[in-house]
Amino acid sequence: DYDSEKDYYYFPGGHVDFGETLGETITREVREEFGEDIIFNFIKILYIRDFIPDKKNEHSIEIYALGNLNKYQELEGRADTQFNGKTWLTWKDIDSLPSNLYPIKLIDRLVKDSKNNFPTQGEYLGRI
């Protein structure tokens, strides 16, 4: 997703509903943010990290997953309705990711692991 108000990119996300598995949550969140016409094939969890912003009383756990979508190009520029059109979907090639893609400290690792077909799963990254 791209946030035009803050000028940065970020991975789609959301929260776990009570009683959902992580696979169910990821699939639901993809459909909520990308559209009900999307079919997401969940493959595996890649990374888990703590998100603890400075100067805020917040602590989230982020899960990064690998999967396949039935559509890519058709989603380009689709507005994310949860954010009143301030964010929209865009696809970037793994070899030319923007420098303002958050979390910045994860990007080098993501690119390296993609070249090796994501050899690990469920790796805990701690606070990055």
DSSP file (Angstrom, degrees, kcal/mol; ACC not computed):
  #  RESIDUE AA STRUCTURE BP1 BP2  ACC     N-H-->O    O-->H-N    N-H-->O    O-->H-N    TCO  KAPPA ALPHA  PHI   PSI    X-CA   Y-CA   Z-CA
    1    1 A D              0   0    0      0, 0.0     9,-2.4     0, 0.0     2,-0.5   0.000 360.0 360.0 360.0 150.5    0.0    0.0    0.0
    2    2 A Y  E     -AB   9  88A   0     86,-2.3    86,-1.4     7,-0.2     2,-0.8  -0.981 360.0-151.4-118.6 129.4    1.1    3.6   -0.6
    3    3 A D  E  >> -AB   8  87A   0      5,-3.0     4,-1.6    -2,-0.5     5,-1.1  -0.875   7.5-170.0-100.3 107.8    0.0    6.3    1.8
    4    4 A S  T  45S+     0   0    0     82,-2.5    -1,-0.2    -2,-0.8    83,-0.1   0.767  83.8  56.1 -70.8 -25.1   -0.1    9.6   -0.1
    5    5 A E  T  45S+     0   0    0     81,-0.5    -1,-0.2     1,-0.2    82,-0.1   0.876 120.7  27.2 -73.8 -37.6   -0.5   11.7    3.0
    6    6 A K  T  45S-     0   0    0      2,-0.2    -2,-0.2    -3,-0.2    -1,-0.2   0.479 101.9-128.5-104.4  -5.3    2.7   10.4    4.7
    7    7 A D  T  <5 +     0   0    0     -4,-1.6     2,-0.3     1,-0.2    -3,-0.2   0.935  66.2 109.3  56.0  54.6    4.6    9.5    1.4
    8    8 A Y  E   < -A    3   0A   0     -5,-1.1    -5,-3.0     2,-0.0     2,-0.3  -0.988  59.2-128.9-150.6 161.0    5.6    6.0    2.3
    9    9 A Y  E     +Ac   2 101A   0     91,-2.8    93,-2.6    -2,-0.3     2,-0.3  -0.753  27.6 174.9-104.2 153.3    4.8    2.4    1.3
   10   10 A Y  E     - c   0 102A   0     -9,-2.4     3,-0.1    -2,-0.3    91,-0.0  -0.983  34.3 -98.4-153.2 161.5    3.9   -0.4    3.7
   11   11 A F        -     0   0    0     91,-0.7    91,-0.0    -2,-0.3    53,-0.0  -0.548  48.4-101.4 -78.9 146.1    2.8   -4.0    3.6
   12   12 A P        +     0   0    0      0, 0.0     2,-0.3     0, 0.0    -1,-0.1  -0.300  56.6 152.2 -63.9 154.0   -1.0   -4.6    4.0
   13   13 A G        +     0   0    0     16,-0.1     2,-0.3    -3,-0.1    49,-0.0  -0.941  18.5 164.1-165.4-175.2   -2.0   -5.8    7.5
   14   14 A G        -     0   0    0     -2,-0.3     2,-0.3     0, 0.0    12,-0.0  -0.917  38.9 -65.2 177.8-152.8   -4.7   -6.0   10.1
   15   15 A H        -     0   0    0     -2,-0.3     2,-0.5    10,-0.1    14,-0.1  -0.835  40.2-105.9-125.9 161.2   -5.6   -7.7   13.3
   16   16 A V        -     0   0    0     -2,-0.3     2,-0.2     4,-0.0     6,-0.1  -0.748  31.3-139.2 -86.5 127.6   -6.6  -11.3   14.3
   17   17 A D    >   -     0   0    0     -2,-0.5     3,-2.2     4,-0.2     8,-0.1  -0.619  39.1 -84.9 -81.8 148.1  -10.2  -11.9   15.0
   18   18 A F  T 3  S+     0   0    0      1,-0.3    -1,-0.1    -2,-0.2     3,-0.1  -0.276 115.2  15.5 -54.4 130.5  -11.1  -14.0   18.0
   19   19 A G  T 3  S+     0   0    0      1,-0.3    -1,-0.3    -3,-0.1     2,-0.2   0.332  95.9 126.0  88.7  -6.4  -11.0  -17.7   17.0
   20   20 A E    <   -     0   0    0     -3,-2.2    -1,-0.3     4,-0.0     2,-0.2  -0.575  55.9-132.4 -84.4 147.2   -9.1  -17.2   13.7
   21   21 A T     >  -     0   0    0     -2,-0.2     4,-2.4    -3,-0.1    -4,-0.2  -0.500  31.1-108.0 -81.0 165.4   -6.0  -19.1   12.8
   22   22 A L  H  > S+     0   0    0      1,-0.2     4,-2.8     2,-0.2     5,-0.2   0.905 121.5  53.3 -62.6 -40.3   -3.1  -17.0   11.4
   23   23 A G  H  > S+     0   0    0      1,-0.2     4,-2.1     2,-0.2    -1,-0.2   0.911 110.4  46.7 -60.4 -42.6   -3.7  -18.4    7.9
   24   24 A E  H  > S+     0   0    0      2,-0.2     4,-2.5     1,-0.2    -1,-0.2   0.897 112.3  50.9 -65.1 -40.7   -7.4  -17.5    8.1
   25   25 A T  H  X S+     0   0    0     -4,-2.4     4,-3.0     2,-0.2     5,-0.2   0.941 110.7  47.7 -62.3 -48.3   -6.5  -14.0    9.3
   26   26 A I  H  X S+     0   0    0     -4,-2.8     4,-2.2     1,-0.2    -2,-0.2   0.922 113.1  48.4 -61.1 -44.9   -4.0  -13.4    6.5
   27   27 A T  H  X S+     0   0    0     -4,-2.1     4,-1.9    -5,-0.2    -1,-0.2   0.919 113.7  46.9 -61.9 -44.6   -6.5  -14.6    3.9
   28   28 A R  H  X S+     0   0    0     -4,-2.5     4,-2.5     1,-0.2    -2,-0.2   0.926 111.7  50.5 -63.3 -45.7   -9.3  -12.4    5.3
   29   29 A E  H  X S+     0   0    0     -4,-3.0     4,-2.4     1,-0.2     5,-0.3   0.884 108.1  52.8 -63.2 -39.0   -7.1   -9.3    5.5
   30   30 A V  H  X S+     0   0    0     -4,-2.2     4,-2.8    -5,-0.2     5,-0.4   0.934 111.8  46.0 -61.1 -45.2   -5.9   -9.7    1.9
   31   31 A R  H  X S+     0   0    0     -4,-1.9     4,-1.9     1,-0.2    -2,-0.2   0.890 112.2  51.2 -65.9 -38.5   -9.5   -9.9    0.7
   32   32 A E  H  < S+     0   0    0     -4,-2.5    49,-0.2     1,-0.2    -2,-0.2   0.909 120.6  33.2 -64.2 -41.6  -10.5   -6.9    2.9
   33   33 A E  H  < S+     0   0    0     -4,-2.4    -2,-0.2    -5,-0.2    -1,-0.2   0.794 129.0  34.3 -87.9 -28.5   -7.7   -4.7    1.6
   34   34 A F  H  < S-     0   0    0     -4,-2.8    -3,-0.2    -5,-0.3    -2,-0.2   0.697 119.1 -88.3-100.5 -22.5   -7.4   -6.0   -2.0
   35   35 A G    ><  -     0   0    0     -4,-1.9     3,-1.7    -5,-0.4    -1,-0.2  -0.290  29.5 -91.6 125.0 149.8  -11.1   -6.8   -2.7
   36   36 A E  T 3  S+     0   0    0      1,-0.3    -1,-0.1    -4,-0.1    -4,-0.1   0.670 117.7  67.4 -66.6 -17.0  -13.5   -9.6   -2.4
   37   37 A D  T 3  S+     0   0    0     -6,-0.1     2,-0.4    -3,-0.1    -1,-0.3   0.411  80.8 104.9 -83.4   3.6  -12.7  -10.8   -5.9
   38   38 A I    <   -     0   0    0     -3,-1.7     2,-0.6    -7,-0.1    -3,-0.1  -0.683  55.1-159.6 -90.4 135.4   -9.2  -11.8   -4.7
   39   39 A I        -     0   0    0     -2,-0.4    31,-1.3    -9,-0.0     2,-0.5  -0.971  12.0-166.3-110.9 121.1   -8.2  -15.4   -4.2
   40   40 A F  E     -E   69   0B   0     -2,-0.6     2,-0.8    29,-0.2    29,-0.2  -0.935  10.6-156.2-112.5 126.4   -5.1  -15.7   -1.9
   41   41 A N  E     -E   68   0B   0     27,-3.1    27,-1.8    -2,-0.5     2,-0.2  -0.869  17.0-146.8-102.5 100.9   -3.2  -18.9   -1.6
   42   42 A F  E     +E   67   0B   0     -2,-0.8    25,-0.2    25,-0.2     3,-0.1  -0.497  24.4 170.9 -69.3 128.8   -1.4  -18.9    1.8
   43   43 A I  E     -     0   0B   0     23,-2.8     2,-0.3     1,-0.4    24,-0.2   0.825  53.3 -40.7-105.0 -57.2    1.9  -20.7    1.6
   44   44 A K  E     -E   66   0B   0     22,-1.5    22,-3.2   -21,-0.0     2,-0.5  -0.989  52.2 -94.5-166.7 163.9    3.7  -20.0    4.9
   45   45 A I  E     -E   65   0B   0     -2,-0.3    77,-2.7    20,-0.2    20,-0.3  -0.765  34.1-177.4 -85.0 128.5    4.6  -17.4    7.5
   46   46 A L  E     +     0   0B   0     18,-3.2    77,-2.2    -2,-0.5     2,-0.3   0.914  58.3   5.8 -91.5 -54.7    8.0  -15.9    6.8
   47   47 A Y  E     -Ef  64 123B   0     17,-1.3    17,-2.8    75,-0.2     2,-0.4  -0.933  48.7-160.8-137.1 153.5    8.8  -13.5    9.6
   48   48 A I  E     +Ef  63 124B   0     75,-2.4    77,-3.5    -2,-0.3    78,-0.6  -0.999  23.3 170.6-131.0 132.4    7.4  -12.4   13.0
   49   49 A R  E     -Ef  62 126B   0     13,-2.3    13,-3.1    -2,-0.4     2,-0.4  -0.984  33.3-117.5-143.2 155.2    8.5   -9.1   14.5
   50   50 A D  E     -Ef  61 127B   0     76,-2.2    78,-0.9    -2,-0.3     2,-0.6  -0.756  21.6-159.3 -86.8 135.1    7.6   -6.8   17.4
   51   51 A F  E     +E   60   0B   0      9,-3.1     9,-2.6    -2,-0.4    76,-0.1  -0.943  22.3 161.2-116.8 107.3    6.4   -3.4   16.5
   52   52 A I        -     0   0    0     -2,-0.6     7,-0.1     7,-0.2    -2,-0.1  -0.844  26.5-151.0-127.9  91.7    6.9   -1.0   19.4
   53   53 A P    >   -     0   0    0      0, 0.0     3,-1.2     0, 0.0     5,-0.3  -0.336  24.0-106.7 -66.5 143.6    6.8    2.6   18.2
   54   54 A D  T 3  S+     0   0    0      1,-0.2     3,-0.1     3,-0.1     0, 0.0  -0.393  99.7  12.2 -64.2 144.3    8.8    5.2   20.2
   55   55 A K  T 3  S+     0   0    0      1,-0.2     2,-0.4    -2,-0.1    -1,-0.2   0.688 107.0 102.4  63.0  22.5    6.7    7.6   22.3
   56   56 A K  S <  S-     0   0    0     -3,-1.2     2,-1.5     2,-0.2    -1,-0.2  -0.981  74.5-129.1-132.9 149.1    3.5    5.6   22.0
   57   57 A N  S    S+     0   0    0     -2,-0.4     2,-0.3    -3,-0.1    -3,-0.1  -0.567  72.7 112.5 -91.7  70.1    1.8    3.2   24.3
   58   58 A E        +     0   0    0     -2,-1.5     2,-0.3    -5,-0.3    -2,-0.2  -0.995  38.8 177.8-145.3 144.6    1.5    0.5   21.7
   59   59 A H        +     0   0    0     -2,-0.3     2,-0.3    -7,-0.1    -7,-0.2  -0.876  13.2 173.6-149.9 116.1    2.9   -3.0   21.0
   60   60 A S  E     -E   51   0B   0     -9,-2.6    -9,-3.1    -2,-0.3     2,-0.5  -0.860  26.5-136.0-119.9 155.9    1.9   -5.0   18.0
   61   61 A I  E     -E   50   0B   0     -2,-0.3     2,-0.4   -11,-0.2   -11,-0.2  -0.964  22.6-154.2-108.9 125.3    3.1   -8.3   16.7
   62   62 A E  E     -E   49   0B   0    -13,-3.1   -13,-2.3    -2,-0.5     2,-0.5  -0.852   5.9-163.5-105.0 135.8    3.6   -8.3   12.9
   63   63 A I  E     -E   48   0B   0     -2,-0.4     2,-0.5   -15,-0.2   -15,-0.2  -0.973   3.2-159.9-117.3 125.9    3.4  -11.5   10.8
   64   64 A Y  E     -E   47   0B   0    -17,-2.8   -18,-3.2    -2,-0.5   -17,-1.3  -0.928  17.2-170.5-108.2 128.0    4.8  -11.5    7.3
   65   65 A A  E     -E   45   0B   0     -2,-0.5     2,-0.4   -20,-0.3   -20,-0.2  -0.822  19.5-135.9-122.9 156.4    3.4  -14.2    5.0
   66   66 A L  E     +E   44   0B   0    -22,-3.2   -23,-2.8    -2,-0.3   -22,-1.5  -0.895  42.5 130.0-107.0 138.4    4.2  -15.7    1.6
   67   67 A G  E     -E   42   0B   0     -2,-0.4     2,-0.4   -25,-0.2   -25,-0.2  -0.972  46.8-104.0-169.9 179.0    1.3  -16.5   -0.8
   68   68 A N  E     -E   41   0B   0    -27,-1.8   -27,-3.1    -2,-0.3     2,-0.3  -0.916  21.7-151.3-120.5 146.5    0.0  -16.2   -4.3
   69   69 A L  E     -E   40   0B   0     -2,-0.4   -29,-0.2   -29,-0.2     3,-0.1  -0.830  18.7-136.2-111.5 154.2   -2.8  -14.0   -5.6
   70   70 A N  S    S+     0   0    0    -31,-1.3     2,-0.3    -2,-0.3   -30,-0.1   0.600  92.8  34.9 -81.7 -10.7   -5.1  -14.7   -8.6
   71   71 A K        +     0   0    0    -32,-0.2    -1,-0.1     1,-0.1   -32,-0.0  -0.994  51.5 152.8-141.7 146.1   -4.6  -11.0   -9.7
   72   72 A Y  S >> S+     0   0    0     -2,-0.3     3,-2.0    -3,-0.1     4,-0.5   0.463  76.9  43.0-130.8 -67.2   -1.8   -8.5   -9.7
   73   73 A Q  G >4 S+     0   0    0      1,-0.3     3,-1.1     2,-0.2    18,-0.1   0.813 107.6  62.5 -58.7 -32.8   -2.0   -6.0  -12.5
   74   74 A E  G 34 S+     0   0    0      1,-0.2    -1,-0.3     3,-0.0    -3,-0.0   0.691  99.7  56.4 -66.5 -17.4   -5.7   -5.5  -12.0
   75   75 A L  G X4 S+     0   0    0     -3,-2.0     3,-2.6     2,-0.1    14,-0.3   0.616  74.2 123.8 -89.6 -13.7   -5.1   -4.2   -8.5
   76   76 A E  T << S+     0   0    0     -3,-1.1    14,-0.2    -4,-0.5     3,-0.1  -0.259  86.7   2.3 -55.5 123.1   -2.7   -1.4   -9.4
   77   77 A G  T 3  S+     0   0    0     12,-2.9    -1,-0.3     1,-0.3     2,-0.2   0.443  87.7 151.7  81.3   0.4   -4.0    1.9   -8.1
   78   78 A R    <   -     0   0    0     -3,-2.6    11,-2.6    11,-0.1    -1,-0.3  -0.491  46.9-121.1 -66.5 128.5   -7.1    0.3   -6.3
   79   79 A A  B     -D   88   0A   0     -2,-0.2     2,-0.9     9,-0.2     9,-0.3  -0.426  12.7-126.2 -71.9 142.6   -8.0    2.5   -3.3
   80   80 A D    > > -     0   0    0      7,-2.5     3,-1.9     1,-0.1     5,-1.0  -0.822  18.3-156.6 -87.2 108.7   -8.0    0.9    0.1
   81   81 A T  G > 5S+     0   0    0     -2,-0.9     3,-1.1     1,-0.3    -1,-0.1   0.700  85.2  70.4 -64.8 -20.5  -11.5    1.8    1.3
   82   82 A Q  G 3 5S+     0   0    0      1,-0.2    -1,-0.3   -50,-0.1   -49,-0.0   0.693 102.7  44.4 -69.0 -17.0  -10.4    1.5    5.0
   83   83 A F  G X 5S-     0   0    0     -3,-1.9     3,-2.4     4,-0.2    -1,-0.2  -0.040 113.9-108.4-121.8  31.1   -8.4    4.7    4.7
   84   84 A N  T < 5S-     0   0    0     -3,-1.1    -3,-0.2     1,-0.3    -2,-0.1   0.809  76.1 -56.5  50.3  39.4  -10.8    7.0    2.7
   85   85 A G  T 3 <S+     0   0    0     -5,-1.0    -1,-0.3     2,-0.2    -4,-0.1   0.553 111.1 116.0  75.2   6.5   -8.8    6.8   -0.5
   86   86 A K  S <  S+     0   0    0     -3,-2.4   -82,-2.5    -6,-0.3   -81,-0.5   0.670  76.7  42.5 -81.0 -16.4   -5.6    8.1    1.1
   87   87 A T  E     +B    3   0A   0     -7,-0.4    -7,-2.5   -84,-0.2     2,-0.3  -0.940  67.5 178.5-127.1 151.7   -3.8    4.8    0.4
   88   88 A W  E     -BD   2  79A   0    -86,-1.4   -86,-2.3    -2,-0.3    -9,-0.2  -0.976  31.3 -95.5-148.5 162.9   -3.9    2.6   -2.6
   89   89 A L        +     0   0    0    -11,-2.6   -12,-2.9    -2,-0.3     2,-0.3  -0.491  40.3 167.1 -80.8 145.3   -2.3   -0.6   -3.9
   90   90 A T        -     0   0    0    -14,-0.2     2,-0.5    -2,-0.2   -14,-0.1  -0.979  25.5-136.7-151.9 152.2    0.8   -0.8   -6.0
   91   91 A W        -     0   0    0     -2,-0.3     2,-0.4   -18,-0.1   -19,-0.0  -0.937  18.5-170.6-114.5 133.2    3.1   -3.6   -7.0
   92   92 A K        -     0   0    0     -2,-0.5     2,-0.1     6,-0.0     5,-0.1  -0.953  29.1-109.9-123.2 141.8    6.9   -3.2   -7.0
   93   93 A D    >   -     0   0    0     -2,-0.4     3,-2.0     3,-0.3     0, 0.0  -0.461  27.5-125.1 -67.2 139.5    9.5   -5.5   -8.4
   94   94 A I  G >  S+     0   0    0      1,-0.3     3,-0.5    -2,-0.1    -1,-0.1   0.765 109.8  54.9 -60.0 -26.4   11.5   -7.2   -5.6
   95   95 A D  G 3  S+     0   0    0      1,-0.2    -1,-0.3    16,-0.0    -2,-0.1   0.488 114.4  38.3 -87.9  -2.2   14.8   -5.9   -7.2
   96   96 A S  G <  S+     0   0    0     -3,-2.0    -3,-0.3     2,-0.0    -1,-0.2  -0.271  75.1 162.9-142.5  53.4   13.7   -2.3   -7.2
   97   97 A L    <   -     0   0    0     -3,-0.5     4,-0.1    -5,-0.1    -3,-0.1  -0.465  45.5-101.9 -72.2 144.5   11.7   -1.7   -4.0
   98   98 A P    >   -     0   0    0      0, 0.0     3,-1.0     0, 0.0    -1,-0.1  -0.306  20.6-125.0 -67.8 151.4   11.3    2.0   -3.0
   99   99 A S  T 3  S+     0   0    0      1,-0.3     8,-0.1    -3,-0.1    -2,-0.1   0.652 108.0  60.4 -71.1 -14.5   13.5    3.4   -0.2
  100  100 A N  T 3  S+     0   0    0      2,-0.1   -91,-2.8     3,-0.0     2,-0.6  -0.139  72.4 123.7-107.0  37.5   10.5    4.5    1.7
  101  101 A L  E <   -c    9   0A   0     -3,-1.0     6,-0.2   -93,-0.2   -91,-0.2  -0.882  64.4-105.2 -95.8 122.0    9.0    1.0    2.1
  102  102 A Y  E    S+c   10   0A   0    -93,-2.6   -91,-0.7    -2,-0.6    -2,-0.1  -0.758 101.6  38.5-101.3 143.2    8.4    0.2    5.8
  103  103 A P  S >> S-     0   0    0      0, 0.0     3,-1.8     0, 0.0     4,-0.7   0.337  73.9-173.8 -80.1 125.4    9.8   -1.5    7.8
  104  104 A I  H >> S+     0   0    0      1,-0.3     3,-1.0     2,-0.2     4,-0.5   0.845  79.0  60.1 -57.0 -39.3   13.0   -0.3    6.1
  105  105 A K  H 34 S+     0   0    0     23,-0.3     4,-0.4     1,-0.2    -1,-0.3   0.633 102.4  54.3 -69.1 -12.3   15.2   -2.7    8.1
  106  106 A L  H <> S+     0   0    0     -3,-1.8     4,-2.4     2,-0.1    -1,-0.2   0.691  88.0  79.5 -90.2 -20.1   13.4   -5.7    6.8
  107  107 A I  H <X S+     0   0    0     -3,-1.0     4,-2.6    -4,-0.7     5,-0.2   0.892  89.7  49.3 -63.5 -46.9   13.8   -5.0    3.1
  108  108 A D  H  X S+     0   0    0     -4,-0.5     4,-2.4     1,-0.2    -1,-0.2   0.913 114.3  47.9 -58.4 -41.6   17.4   -6.2    2.6
  109  109 A R  H  > S+     0   0    0     -4,-0.4     4,-2.8     2,-0.2     5,-0.2   0.911 110.5  51.3 -64.5 -43.2   16.5   -9.4    4.3
  110  110 A L  H  X S+     0   0    0     -4,-2.4     4,-2.1     2,-0.2    -2,-0.2   0.916 111.7  46.6 -60.2 -46.0   13.3   -9.8    2.2
  111  111 A V  H  X S+     0   0    0     -4,-2.6     4,-1.6     2,-0.2    -2,-0.2   0.933 113.7  48.2 -63.7 -46.8   15.2   -9.3   -1.1
  112  112 A K  H  X S+     0   0    0     -4,-2.4     4,-0.7    -5,-0.2     3,-0.2   0.936 113.7  46.4 -60.0 -47.7   18.0  -11.8    0.0
  113  113 A D  H ><>S+     0   0    0     -4,-2.8     5,-3.2     1,-0.2     3,-0.6   0.842 107.1  57.8 -66.3 -33.0   15.5  -14.4    1.1
  114  114 A S  H ><5S+     0   0    0     -4,-2.1     3,-1.5     1,-0.2    -1,-0.2   0.880 102.3  54.7 -65.1 -35.8   13.4  -14.1   -2.1
  115  115 A K  H 3<5S+     0   0    0     -4,-1.6    -1,-0.2     1,-0.3    -2,-0.2   0.726 110.8  46.8 -67.9 -20.9   16.5  -14.9   -4.2
  116  116 A N  T <<5S-     0   0    0     -4,-0.7    -1,-0.3    -3,-0.6    -2,-0.2   0.103 121.6-106.6-105.5  19.7   16.9  -18.1   -2.2
  117  117 A N  T < 5 -     0   0    0     -3,-1.5    -3,-0.2     1,-0.2    -2,-0.1   0.828  64.8 -71.5  59.1  35.9   13.1  -19.0   -2.5
  118  118 A F      < -     0   0    0     -5,-3.2    -1,-0.2    -8,-0.1    -4,-0.1   0.947  62.2-169.6  47.1  73.8   12.5  -18.1    1.2
  119  119 A P        +     0   0    0      0, 0.0     2,-0.2     0, 0.0    -1,-0.1   0.715  60.9  51.2 -69.6 -22.6   14.3  -21.0    2.8
  120  120 A T        -     0   0    0     -7,-0.0     2,-0.3     3,-0.0     3,-0.0  -0.612  65.6-155.5-110.3 171.6   13.0  -20.5    6.3
  121  121 A Q        +     0   0    0     -2,-0.2   -75,-0.3     1,-0.1   -74,-0.1  -0.997  67.4  11.5-145.5 149.8    9.6  -20.0    7.9
  122  122 A G  S    S+     0   0    0    -77,-2.7     2,-0.4    -2,-0.3   -75,-0.2   0.801  75.1 174.4  61.3  32.7    8.2  -18.4   11.0
  123  123 A E  E     -f   47   0B   0    -77,-2.2   -75,-2.4   -78,-0.1     2,-0.5  -0.579  28.2-134.4 -78.6 128.1   11.5  -16.7   11.9
  124  124 A Y  E     -f   48   0B   0     -2,-0.4   -75,-0.2   -77,-0.2    -1,-0.1  -0.712  23.0-179.7 -82.5 122.3   11.3  -14.4   14.8
  125  125 A L  E     -     0   0B   0    -77,-3.5   -76,-0.2    -2,-0.5    -1,-0.1   0.512  25.3-147.8-100.3  -8.1   13.1  -11.1   14.0
  126  126 A G  E     -f   49   0B   0    -78,-0.6   -76,-2.2     2,-0.1     2,-0.7  -0.438  57.1 -16.0  74.6-151.1   12.6   -9.3   17.4
  127  127 A R  E      f   50   0B   0    -78,-0.2   -76,-0.1     1,-0.2   -78,-0.0  -0.812 360.0 360.0 -93.2 114.2   12.2   -5.6   17.4
  128  128 A I              0   0    0    -78,-0.9   -23,-0.3    -2,-0.7    -1,-0.2   0.357 360.0 360.0-124.7 360.0   13.3   -4.0   14.2
